[in-house]
Amino acid sequence: MSVFRINDDFRRTQVAIAALFCFLGFQYATWASRLPALKTELGLSEAEVGLLLMACGAGAASSFPLVGPLMRRLGSRRLTFVSALALGLLLLALAVAPNYPVALLVICLDGVAVGCLNVAMNAQGAALEVRYERTALSQLHATFSAGSLGAALLASGMNLWTTSLAAHFGVAAVVLVLLIAYSRPGLLTEDPRPEAAKEDKGRRKLTLPTKVTIWMGLAMAFGTVTEGAMNDWSALYLEDVVKAGAEVAPLGIAVVSIMMVVARLFADGWRTRWGDGRVVRAGSVLAGSGLAVALLVGGVVPTLIGFACVGLGIAAVTPCLYVAAARQGPDALALVAAMGTTGLLAGPAMIGFIAAAGSLLWGMGAVALSALLVSACATRIRWKALGEVPSGA
């Protein structure tokens, strides 16, 4: 097979898998962008809206016992199709939910499907890297943000035309169908580990996680705590602690998001040059130390620079950990993904508790510590080289 043919096959498969990441970002951002409309239509309080958001995360975290067996039974290719189909149908169901309990159930089931698709598409990304011995997952994660941006633009445009949730979600569902239809023919069929199929044939029960899987899960949890807390608390920190103006406060989220997208576009090159372990360790140290210095110095500009360090440093952590976990098998990948979801859920709440007990400055200090703990956990992981066939978990 010629080099040109291999490159063409790699790009075709990479774009197909990227469509899955775009799908997930688009689906989530579609209903999240219409929370104000859902709140009005269902007559919800602020607390009920918060519970709705928690229900999605709780559903994703509770998918862990299901994902491993489903991955072994269906494989990542078929599981992506099943979970993506469910997400499209659930989006339509949410548009016509008659009351709050039904909406809560729909969102919880949405979280379960998100958990399944998250594991399956990252398994596809890891399989792509193993098959072609080329890094790709960081760029795939960047397309999730592209999907979210597309959903936000569609929501804005639909709001100019109609206030109907059913009309908006119907158009979004068409986009989702097109994405999954485009993606499916190009997906890989094999497992990320060549020997995994033989190992999993006679296994039907979840096995106890290995030490390395636990360290991966902890690193993922601390990484997503950092990522989630920055998204939820950066604007408030700028306004309440730094005393930035209302027009400056939103720049905190913008700086983190832009740096994460840019870093993920280039991170696969860094992974090829320095290896996943070095990228995770150096990046998390940059995130933690950069934020800590910014908190100590104070001021708008130093704070924004510190936030940029977090976005730049933490961007490649989750892609690298997903690849490492996928090489350990579906159970390890499911556990690490669930730990990541738990971090996203618990992180913002944890910072809130710390801020309530002391101050938001201490809360953001905990975010810096969380980033540094990623590096500590990463030192306990034996990172596989791209062409190295992993041994059994």
C-alpha positions in Angstrom: 0.0 0.0 0.0 1.5 3.3 -1.0 2.2 6.2 1.4 -0.3 8.3 -0.5 -3.0 5.7 0.0 -2.2 5.3 3.7 -2.4 9.1 4.1 -5.7 9.2 2.3 -7.2 6.4 4.4 -5.9 8.1 7.6 -7.4 11.5 6.7 -10.7 9.9 5.6 -11.1 8.0 8.9 -9.9 11.0 10.9 -12.6 13.2 9.4 -15.2 10.5 10.0 -14.3 10.3 13.7 -14.1 14.1 13.9 -17.7 14.2 12.8 -18.6 12.2 16.0 -16.9 14.7 18.2 -18.6 17.5 16.3 -21.9 15.6 16.8 -21.5 15.5 20.6 -20.6 19.1 20.9 -23.5 20.1 18.7 -26.1 18.0 20.5 -25.1 19.2 24.0 -24.8 22.9 23.1 -28.1 22.8 21.2 -30.2 22.0 24.3 -27.9 23.9 26.7 -28.3 27.1 24.6 -32.1 26.9 25.0 -32.1 26.5 28.7 -33.8 30.0 29.1 -36.6 28.8 26.8 -36.9 25.5 28.6 -37.1 27.4 31.9 -39.9 29.6 30.6 -41.9 26.8 29.0 -41.8 24.5 32.0 -42.0 27.3 34.6 -38.7 26.3 36.3 -36.9 27.9 39.2 -33.1 28.5 39.2 -32.7 25.5 41.5 -34.7 23.3 39.1 -32.5 24.4 36.2 -29.4 23.5 38.2 -30.9 20.1 38.9 -31.6 19.6 35.2 -27.9 20.2 34.5 -26.9 17.9 37.3 -29.2 15.2 35.9 -27.2 15.1 32.6 -23.9 14.8 34.4 -25.3 12.2 36.8 -26.6 10.2 33.8 -23.2 10.3 32.1 -21.4 9.2 35.3 -23.9 6.3 35.9 -23.2 5.0 32.4 -19.9 3.5 33.6 -21.3 0.0 34.4 -23.0 -0.2 31.0 -20.2 1.1 28.7 -17.7 -1.7 29.2 -20.1 -4.6 28.5 -21.7 -2.6 25.6 -18.2 -2.0 24.1 -17.4 -5.7 24.2 -20.7 -6.7 22.8 -21.2 -4.1 20.1 -17.8 -2.7 19.5 -17.0 1.0 19.4 -18.3 1.4 15.8 -21.8 0.1 16.5 -22.0 1.7 19.9 -21.4 5.1 18.4 -24.3 4.6 16.0 -26.7 3.4 18.8 -25.8 6.2 21.2 -25.8 8.9 18.5 -29.3 7.7 17.4 -30.5 7.9 21.0 -29.1 11.4 21.4 -31.0 12.6 18.3 -34.3 11.1 19.5 -33.8 12.4 23.1 -33.3 15.9 21.7 -36.7 15.7 20.0 -38.2 14.3 23.1 -36.9 17.2 25.2 -38.6 19.7 22.7 -42.0 18.2 23.5 -41.5 17.3 27.2 -44.9 18.2 28.8 -43.6 18.8 32.3 -40.5 19.0 34.5 -40.3 15.3 35.7 -40.4 14.2 32.0 -37.7 16.7 31.1 -35.6 15.5 34.0 -35.9 11.9 32.9 -35.0 12.8 29.3 -31.9 14.8 30.3 -30.8 11.9 32.6 -31.1 9.5 29.7 -29.3 12.0 27.5 -26.4 11.9 30.0 -26.3 8.1 29.7 -26.1 8.2 25.9 -23.5 11.0 26.1 -21.4 8.7 28.4 -21.6 5.9 25.9 -20.8 8.0 22.9 -17.9 9.7 24.7 -16.2 6.4 25.4 -16.9 4.9 22.0 -15.7 7.9 19.9 -12.5 8.2 22.0 -11.9 4.4 21.5 -12.2 5.1 17.8 -9.7 7.9 18.1 -7.3 5.7 20.0 -7.7 2.9 17.4 -6.9 5.4 14.6 -3.6 6.3 16.4 -2.7 2.7 16.9 -3.5 1.6 13.3 -1.6 4.4 11.6 0.9 5.2 14.3 0.1 8.9 14.1 -1.3 11.2 16.8 -4.7 12.6 16.1 -6.9 12.7 19.3 -6.1 16.3 20.3 -7.4 17.6 17.0 -10.4 15.4 17.3 -11.2 17.0 20.7 -10.9 20.4 19.1 -13.8 19.6 16.8 -16.0 19.1 19.8 -15.7 22.9 20.4 -16.4 23.5 16.7 -19.7 21.6 17.1 -20.6 23.6 20.2 -19.9 26.8 18.2 -22.1 25.6 15.3 -24.9 24.8 17.7 -24.7 28.3 19.3 -24.8 30.0 15.9 -27.8 27.9 14.8 -29.6 28.7 18.1 -29.0 32.4 17.5 -30.3 32.2 14.0 -33.4 30.1 14.9 -34.3 32.6 17.6 -34.5 35.3 15.0 -37.0 33.1 13.0 -39.1 31.3 15.7 -39.3 30.8 19.4 -40.5 27.2 18.9 -38.2 24.6 20.6 -39.7 21.9 18.4 -38.7 23.7 15.2 -35.2 24.5 16.5 -34.5 20.9 17.8 -36.1 19.5 14.6 -33.5 21.4 12.4 -30.8 20.4 14.8 -31.8 16.7 14.6 -31.4 16.9 10.8 -27.9 18.2 11.2 -27.2 15.4 13.7 -28.5 12.8 11.2 -26.3 14.2 8.5 -23.2 14.0 10.8 -23.7 10.4 11.8 -24.6 9.4 8.2 -21.4 10.9 7.0 -19.3 9.5 9.9 -20.5 5.9 9.9 -18.9 4.5 6.7 -15.5 5.8 7.6 -15.3 4.4 11.2 -12.8 1.7 12.2 -14.0 -1.8 13.2 -11.0 -3.0 15.3 -10.3 -2.5 19.0 -7.5 -0.1 20.0 -5.5 -3.0 21.4 -4.8 -5.9 19.0 -5.1 -8.5 21.7 -8.2 -7.0 23.4 -10.7 -9.0 21.4 -9.1 -12.3 22.5 -9.0 -11.2 26.1 -12.6 -10.0 26.2 -14.3 -13.0 24.4 -14.9 -15.0 27.5 -15.3 -12.1 29.9 -18.7 -10.8 30.8 -18.2 -9.1 34.2 -16.3 -5.9 35.1 -12.9 -6.6 36.5 -11.2 -4.7 39.3 -9.2 -1.7 37.9 -5.4 -2.0 37.9 -3.3 0.5 39.7 -2.3 2.3 36.5 -6.0 2.6 35.5 -6.7 4.2 38.9 -3.9 6.7 38.4 -5.2 7.5 35.0 -8.7 8.0 36.5 -7.4 10.3 39.2 -5.4 12.3 36.6 -8.5 12.6 34.5 -10.6 13.7 37.4 -8.2 16.4 38.5 -7.8 17.6 34.9 -11.6 17.9 34.4 -11.9 19.6 37.8 -9.5 22.2 36.5 -11.2 22.5 33.2 -14.8 22.7 34.6 -14.0 25.1 37.4 -12.3 27.5 35.1 -15.4 27.6 32.8 -17.7 28.2 35.7 -15.8 30.5 38.1 -13.3 32.5 36.0 -15.8 35.3 35.2 -16.9 35.6 38.8 -13.3 35.6 40.0 -12.5 38.5 37.7 -15.5 40.5 38.8 -15.5 39.8 42.6 -11.9 39.4 43.4 -9.9 41.2 40.7 -12.6 43.9 40.5 -12.7 43.9 36.7 -15.5 45.6 34.9 -18.6 43.7 33.7 -17.2 44.1 30.1 -13.9 42.4 31.1 -15.2 39.5 33.2 -16.4 37.3 30.4 -12.9 37.4 28.9 -11.8 34.9 31.4 -13.9 32.1 29.8 -12.9 33.4 26.3 -9.2 33.3 27.1 -9.3 29.8 28.5 -11.5 28.5 25.6 -9.4 30.1 22.8 -6.2 28.8 24.3 -7.6 25.3 24.6 -8.8 25.2 21.0 -5.5 26.5 19.7 -3.5 24.1 21.9 -5.5 21.1 20.8 -4.9 22.0 17.1 -1.2 21.8 17.7 -1.0 19.3 20.6 -0.8 16.2 18.3 2.5 17.6 17.0 3.8 18.0 20.6 2.7 14.5 21.4 4.7 13.1 18.4 7.8 15.1 19.3 7.9 14.7 23.1 5.5 11.9 24.0 2.2 11.9 25.8 3.7 11.6 29.3 5.9 14.7 28.9 3.0 16.7 27.4 0.7 15.9 30.3 3.3 16.5 33.0 4.6 19.8 31.5 1.2 21.0 30.6 -0.4 20.5 34.0 2.6 22.1 35.7 2.2 25.1 33.4 -1.5 25.3 34.2 -1.1 25.0 37.9 2.0 27.2 38.4 0.8 29.8 35.9 -2.6 30.1 37.7 -0.9 30.2 41.2 1.4 33.0 40.2 -1.5 35.0 38.7 -3.5 34.6 42.0 -0.5 35.8 44.0 0.2 38.8 41.8 -3.4 39.9 41.2 -4.6 42.4 38.6 -6.5 41.9 35.4 -3.7 41.3 33.0 -1.7 38.9 35.2 -5.0 37.0 35.9 -5.8 36.7 32.2 -2.3 35.5 31.5 -2.7 32.9 34.3 -6.0 31.8 32.7 -4.3 31.5 29.4 -1.7 29.2 31.0 -4.5 27.0 32.2 -6.1 26.7 28.8 -2.8 26.1 27.1 -1.5 23.6 29.7 -4.6 21.5 30.4 -5.8 21.2 26.7 -3.9 18.0 25.9 -4.4 16.3 29.2 -7.8 14.6 28.4 -6.9 13.4 24.9 -3.6 11.8 26.1 -5.4 10.1 29.0 -8.2 8.8 26.8 -5.6 7.2 24.5 -3.7 5.7 27.4 -6.9 4.3 28.9 -8.2 2.9 25.6 -5.0 0.9 25.3 -5.9 -0.8 28.6 -9.2 -2.0 27.2 -12.9 -0.9 27.3 -13.4 -1.3 31.1 -10.4 1.0 31.8 -11.6 3.5 29.2 -15.1 3.5 30.7 -13.8 4.0 34.2 -11.4 6.9 33.2 -14.2 8.6 31.3 -16.6 8.2 34.3 -13.9 9.8 36.5 -13.6 12.6 34.1 -17.4 13.2 34.2 -17.2 13.1 38.0 -14.5 15.8 38.0 -16.6 18.0 35.7 -19.6 17.5 38.1 -17.8 17.8 41.4 -15.2 20.5 40.4 -17.4 23.6 40.2 -19.4 22.6 43.3 -16.1 21.9 45.3 -14.8 25.4 44.4 -18.1 26.8 45.5 -17.9 25.1 48.9 -14.3 26.3 49.4 -15.3 29.9 48.4 -18.2 29.8 50.9 -15.9 28.6 53.7 -13.1 31.0 52.9 -13.0 33.1 49.7 -13.0 32.6 46.0 -9.3 33.3 46.0 -8.8 30.1 48.0 -11.2 28.3 45.7 -9.1 29.2 42.6 -6.1 28.2 44.6 -7.6 24.7 44.8 -8.0 24.8 41.0 -4.2 25.4 40.7 -3.5 22.6 43.1 -5.8 20.3 41.1 -3.8 21.0 37.9 -0.5 20.2 39.7 -2.0 17.0 41.0 -2.5 15.9 37.4 1.2 16.0 37.0 1.8 14.1 40.2 -0.6 11.3 39.0 1.0 11.3 35.6 4.4 10.3 37.0 2.8 7.0 38.2 1.6 6.1 34.7 3.8 4.2 32.3 3.1 6.0 29.0 3.3 3.8 25.9 5.1 5.0 22.9 2.9 5.4 19.8 4.1 2.3 18.1 4.4 0.2 21.2 1.9 -2.7 21.6 0.6 -2.5 25.2 0.8 -5.4 27.5 -2.3 -6.7 29.2 -3.9 -4.4 31.8 
